[in-house]
Amino acid sequence: MLQSVEIDLGTVIDLYDSLGEFLESARSNFELYEEEGNKLANIQTYADEEKRKRTRRHSAEDTVFSGSSKMRADVYEIFDRLTSELVRRKEACTSMHSK
């Protein structure tokens, strides 16, 4: 629908708003989706939690996540990038629509 040549910019802006709300809702429900995914996959722990821990030197700035924390950080990064791109595109459409 968004790729239609004849779509009204007001409709595009409304669709971007709706998608933004969906992304925000999905991000805030991460624990629910994670729990359901683990049930479907029939797993109790993440693979990196079962591996032998390698000893490496890390600087004070390095943050090392594992298991659920790593998954959450990775998923949140994806949501945040999608949201920022969505906002950028919505602002461009809003700018063109107001002219």
Residue pairs with C-beta under 8 A, 6 or more apart in sequence:
1 7
1 15
2 12
2 15
9 93
9 96
9 97
10 97
12 93
13 90
13 93
13 94
13 97
16 86
16 89
16 90
16 93
17 90
19 86
20 83
20 86
20 87
20 90
23 79
23 82
23 83
23 86
24 83
26 33
26 79
27 75
27 76
27 79
27 83
30 72
30 75
30 76
34 68
34 71
34 72
38 44
45 67
46 66
46 67
46 68
46 70
46 71
48 66
48 67
48 70
49 66
49 67
58 64
65 72
65 73
